[in-house]
Amino acid sequence: MSLNSVSEAIAAIAAGELLVVVDDDDRENEGDLVMAASKATPEQ
């Protein structure tokens, strides 16, 4: 798995991409789906 910087994540959100934001391995090790609501469509 590759990790991106915060600035890359912000650019991806601005471009309408869907991201998976994960927490640390020492925690629950789970992920959340994040995207800009203004870019969301029923297909996504």
Gaussian input, Z-matrix of N, CA and C with variables (Angstrom, degrees):
# hf/3-21g

backbone

0 1
 N
 C     1     B1
 C     2     B2     1     A1
 N     3     B3     2     A2     1     D1
 C     4     B4     3     A3     2     D2
 C     5     B5     4     A4     3     D3
 N     6     B6     5     A5     4     D4
 C     7     B7     6     A6     5     D5
 C     8     B8     7     A7     6     D6
 N     9     B9     8     A8     7     D7
 C    10    B10     9     A9     8     D8
 C    11    B11    10    A10     9     D9
 N    12    B12    11    A11    10    D10
 C    13    B13    12    A12    11    D11
 C    14    B14    13    A13    12    D12
 N    15    B15    14    A14    13    D13
 C    16    B16    15    A15    14    D14
 C    17    B17    16    A16    15    D15
 N    18    B18    17    A17    16    D16
 C    19    B19    18    A18    17    D17
 C    20    B20    19    A19    18    D18
 N    21    B21    20    A20    19    D19
 C    22    B22    21    A21    20    D20
 C    23    B23    22    A22    21    D21
 N    24    B24    23    A23    22    D22
 C    25    B25    24    A24    23    D23
 C    26    B26    25    A25    24    D24
 N    27    B27    26    A26    25    D25
 C    28    B28    27    A27    26    D26
 C    29    B29    28    A28    27    D27
 N    30    B30    29    A29    28    D28
 C    31    B31    30    A30    29    D29
 C    32    B32    31    A31    30    D30
 N    33    B33    32    A32    31    D31
 C    34    B34    33    A33    32    D32
 C    35    B35    34    A34    33    D33
 N    36    B36    35    A35    34    D34
 C    37    B37    36    A36    35    D35
 C    38    B38    37    A37    36    D36
 N    39    B39    38    A38    37    D37
 C    40    B40    39    A39    38    D38
 C    41    B41    40    A40    39    D39
 N    42    B42    41    A41    40    D40
 C    43    B43    42    A42    41    D41
 C    44    B44    43    A43    42    D42
 N    45    B45    44    A44    43    D43
 C    46    B46    45    A45    44    D44
 C    47    B47    46    A46    45    D45
 N    48    B48    47    A47    46    D46
 C    49    B49    48    A48    47    D47
 C    50    B50    49    A49    48    D48
 N    51    B51    50    A50    49    D49
 C    52    B52    51    A51    50    D50
 C    53    B53    52    A52    51    D51
 N    54    B54    53    A53    52    D52
 C    55    B55    54    A54    53    D53
 C    56    B56    55    A55    54    D54
 N    57    B57    56    A56    55    D55
 C    58    B58    57    A57    56    D56
 C    59    B59    58    A58    57    D57
 N    60    B60    59    A59    58    D58
 C    61    B61    60    A60    59    D59
 C    62    B62    61    A61    60    D60
 N    63    B63    62    A62    61    D61
 C    64    B64    63    A63    62    D62
 C    65    B65    64    A64    63    D63
 N    66    B66    65    A65    64    D64
 C    67    B67    66    A66    65    D65
 C    68    B68    67    A67    66    D66
 N    69    B69    68    A68    67    D67
 C    70    B70    69    A69    68    D68
 C    71    B71    70    A70    69    D69
 N    72    B72    71    A71    70    D70
 C    73    B73    72    A72    71    D71
 C    74    B74    73    A73    72    D72
 N    75    B75    74    A74    73    D73
 C    76    B76    75    A75    74    D74
 C    77    B77    76    A76    75    D75
 N    78    B78    77    A77    76    D76
 C    79    B79    78    A78    77    D77
 C    80    B80    79    A79    78    D78
 N    81    B81    80    A80    79    D79
 C    82    B82    81    A81    80    D80
 C    83    B83    82    A82    81    D81
 N    84    B84    83    A83    82    D82
 C    85    B85    84    A84    83    D83
 C    86    B86    85    A85    84    D84
 N    87    B87    86    A86    85    D85
 C    88    B88    87    A87    86    D86
 C    89    B89    88    A88    87    D87
 N    90    B90    89    A89    88    D88
 C    91    B91    90    A90    89    D89
 C    92    B92    91    A91    90    D90
 N    93    B93    92    A92    91    D91
 C    94    B94    93    A93    92    D92
 C    95    B95    94    A94    93    D93
 N    96    B96    95    A95    94    D94
 C    97    B97    96    A96    95    D95
 C    98    B98    97    A97    96    D96
 N    99    B99    98    A98    97    D97
 C   100   B100    99    A99    98    D98
 C   101   B101   100   A100    99    D99
 N   102   B102   101   A101   100   D100
 C   103   B103   102   A102   101   D101
 C   104   B104   103   A103   102   D102
 N   105   B105   104   A104   103   D103
 C   106   B106   105   A105   104   D104
 C   107   B107   106   A106   105   D105
 N   108   B108   107   A107   106   D106
 C   109   B109   108   A108   107   D107
 C   110   B110   109   A109   108   D108
 N   111   B111   110   A110   109   D109
 C   112   B112   111   A111   110   D110
 C   113   B113   112   A112   111   D111
 N   114   B114   113   A113   112   D112
 C   115   B115   114   A114   113   D113
 C   116   B116   115   A115   114   D114
 N   117   B117   116   A116   115   D115
 C   118   B118   117   A117   116   D116
 C   119   B119   118   A118   117   D117
 N   120   B120   119   A119   118   D118
 C   121   B121   120   A120   119   D119
 C   122   B122   121   A121   120   D120
 N   123   B123   122   A122   121   D121
 C   124   B124   123   A123   122   D122
 C   125   B125   124   A124   123   D123
 N   126   B126   125   A125   124   D124
 C   127   B127   126   A126   125   D125
 C   128   B128   127   A127   126   D126
 N   129   B129   128   A128   127   D127
 C   130   B130   129   A129   128   D128
 C   131   B131   130   A130   129   D129

   B1=1.4557
   B2=1.5228
   B3=1.3110
   B4=1.4616
   B5=1.5221
   B6=1.3125
   B7=1.4574
   B8=1.5174
   B9=1.3215
   B10=1.4545
   B11=1.5196
   B12=1.3236
   B13=1.4595
   B14=1.5254
   B15=1.3080
   B16=1.4648
   B17=1.5230
   B18=1.3300
   B19=1.4695
   B20=1.5270
   B21=1.3295
   B22=1.4645
   B23=1.5244
   B24=1.3182
   B25=1.4620
   B26=1.5231
   B27=1.3143
   B28=1.4716
   B29=1.5255
   B30=1.3187
   B31=1.4654
   B32=1.5247
   B33=1.3165
   B34=1.4643
   B35=1.5251
   B36=1.3200
   B37=1.4682
   B38=1.5237
   B39=1.3203
   B40=1.4691
   B41=1.5232
   B42=1.3345
   B43=1.4651
   B44=1.5232
   B45=1.3324
   B46=1.4601
   B47=1.5154
   B48=1.3132
   B49=1.4620
   B50=1.5264
   B51=1.3187
   B52=1.4570
   B53=1.5277
   B54=1.3275
   B55=1.4631
   B56=1.5176
   B57=1.3179
   B58=1.4574
   B59=1.5223
   B60=1.3267
   B61=1.4643
   B62=1.5233
   B63=1.3287
   B64=1.4633
   B65=1.5213
   B66=1.3269
   B67=1.4575
   B68=1.5237
   B69=1.2977
   B70=1.4556
   B71=1.5253
   B72=1.3346
   B73=1.4641
   B74=1.5225
   B75=1.3343
   B76=1.4605
   B77=1.5246
   B78=1.3135
   B79=1.4621
   B80=1.5261
   B81=1.3074
   B82=1.4594
   B83=1.5229
   B84=1.3436
   B85=1.4638
   B86=1.5290
   B87=1.3228
   B88=1.4589
   B89=1.5171
   B90=1.3232
   B91=1.4548
   B92=1.5137
   B93=1.3192
   B94=1.4623
   B95=1.5188
   B96=1.3427
   B97=1.4587
   B98=1.5166
   B99=1.3345
   B100=1.4627
   B101=1.5205
   B102=1.3297
   B103=1.4590
   B104=1.5119
   B105=1.3162
   B106=1.4614
   B107=1.5277
   B108=1.3226
   B109=1.4656
   B110=1.5236
   B111=1.3137
   B112=1.4653
   B113=1.5288
   B114=1.3237
   B115=1.4698
   B116=1.5279
   B117=1.3279
   B118=1.4662
   B119=1.5229
   B120=1.3346
   B121=1.4606
   B122=1.5271
   B123=1.3240
   B124=1.4744
   B125=1.5320
   B126=1.3219
   B127=1.4596
   B128=1.5243
   B129=1.3187
   B130=1.4579
   B131=1.4958
   A1=107.93
   A2=115.81
   A3=119.32
   A4=109.71
   A5=115.87
   A6=121.54
   A7=108.98
   A8=115.94
   A9=121.44
   A10=110.12
   A11=115.53
   A12=120.60
   A13=109.91
   A14=115.45
   A15=120.73
   A16=110.34
   A17=117.33
   A18=119.31
   A19=111.22
   A20=117.73
   A21=120.74
   A22=110.88
   A23=117.26
   A24=121.19
   A25=110.89
   A26=117.01
   A27=120.92
   A28=110.13
   A29=117.43
   A30=120.97
   A31=110.98
   A32=117.19
   A33=120.83
   A34=111.03
   A35=117.15
   A36=120.83
   A37=109.81
   A38=117.10
   A39=121.08
   A40=111.43
   A41=116.97
   A42=121.76
   A43=112.22
   A44=116.94
   A45=120.42
   A46=114.97
   A47=117.15
   A48=120.51
   A49=110.97
   A50=115.16
   A51=122.65
   A52=107.77
   A53=117.05
   A54=121.89
   A55=110.77
   A56=115.41
   A57=121.66
   A58=106.01
   A59=116.42
   A60=122.33
   A61=107.06
   A62=116.51
   A63=121.13
   A64=110.84
   A65=114.64
   A66=118.80
   A67=109.22
   A68=116.23
   A69=122.71
   A70=111.33
   A71=116.48
   A72=121.03
   A73=112.14
   A74=117.40
   A75=121.38
   A76=112.53
   A77=117.27
   A78=121.00
   A79=108.42
   A80=117.87
   A81=121.15
   A82=113.13
   A83=116.67
   A84=122.25
   A85=111.02
   A86=115.34
   A87=121.29
   A88=109.67
   A89=116.90
   A90=121.36
   A91=111.96
   A92=116.13
   A93=123.46
   A94=108.23
   A95=116.27
   A96=121.13
   A97=108.46
   A98=117.01
   A99=122.29
   A100=108.71
   A101=116.14
   A102=121.59
   A103=108.99
   A104=116.94
   A105=121.61
   A106=108.46
   A107=116.72
   A108=120.81
   A109=111.28
   A110=116.84
   A111=120.15
   A112=112.49
   A113=117.28
   A114=121.82
   A115=112.35
   A116=117.86
   A117=121.78
   A118=111.09
   A119=115.13
   A120=121.88
   A121=108.17
   A122=118.08
   A123=119.86
   A124=112.83
   A125=118.20
   A126=121.19
   A127=112.42
   A128=117.11
   A129=120.02
   A130=108.82
   D1=133.19
   D2=176.63
   D3=-101.39
   D4=143.31
   D5=179.21
   D6=-108.02
   D7=144.30
   D8=-180.00
   D9=-110.61
   D10=161.50
   D11=177.88
   D12=-76.68
   D13=165.33
   D14=178.34
   D15=-61.87
   D16=-40.71
   D17=-179.80
   D18=-64.53
   D19=-35.83
   D20=176.02
   D21=-67.58
   D22=-37.99
   D23=177.99
   D24=-65.27
   D25=-42.18
   D26=178.67
   D27=-62.68
   D28=-42.56
   D29=178.61
   D30=-64.12
   D31=-39.33
   D32=178.97
   D33=-65.86
   D34=-41.55
   D35=177.61
   D36=-63.03
   D37=-43.19
   D38=179.05
   D39=-62.64
   D40=-29.53
   D41=179.69
   D42=-84.49
   D43=-1.01
   D44=177.93
   D45=87.77
   D46=14.20
   D47=-179.97
   D48=-80.63
   D49=153.21
   D50=175.76
   D51=-93.82
   D52=128.38
   D53=-178.68
   D54=-114.23
   D55=153.46
   D56=168.68
   D57=-111.04
   D58=116.42
   D59=178.67
   D60=-101.31
   D61=120.11
   D62=-176.05
   D63=-109.13
   D64=151.45
   D65=175.73
   D66=-91.54
   D67=-176.07
   D68=-175.29
   D69=-72.21
   D70=151.51
   D71=176.90
   D72=-59.15
   D73=-27.98
   D74=-178.86
   D75=-77.44
   D76=-8.67
   D77=178.79
   D78=-102.81
   D79=-143.69
   D80=-177.39
   D81=-72.02
   D82=-15.33
   D83=-178.63
   D84=55.81
   D85=51.56
   D86=178.94
   D87=-122.17
   D88=169.54
   D89=-179.12
   D90=-128.45
   D91=155.76
   D92=176.85
   D93=-122.35
   D94=139.25
   D95=175.42
   D96=-82.91
   D97=131.99
   D98=-177.03
   D99=-133.72
   D100=133.63
   D101=171.33
   D102=-158.11
   D103=163.62
   D104=177.88
   D105=-72.11
   D106=125.40
   D107=-179.70
   D108=-59.60
   D109=-33.10
   D110=-179.08
   D111=-68.40
   D112=-17.22
   D113=-179.93
   D114=-101.92
   D115=-3.76
   D116=-176.16
   D117=-72.15
   D118=139.62
   D119=175.49
   D120=-131.13
   D121=162.25
   D122=178.08
   D123=-59.21
   D124=-27.45
   D125=-179.65
   D126=-70.33
   D127=-23.84
   D128=-178.70
   D129=-86.54

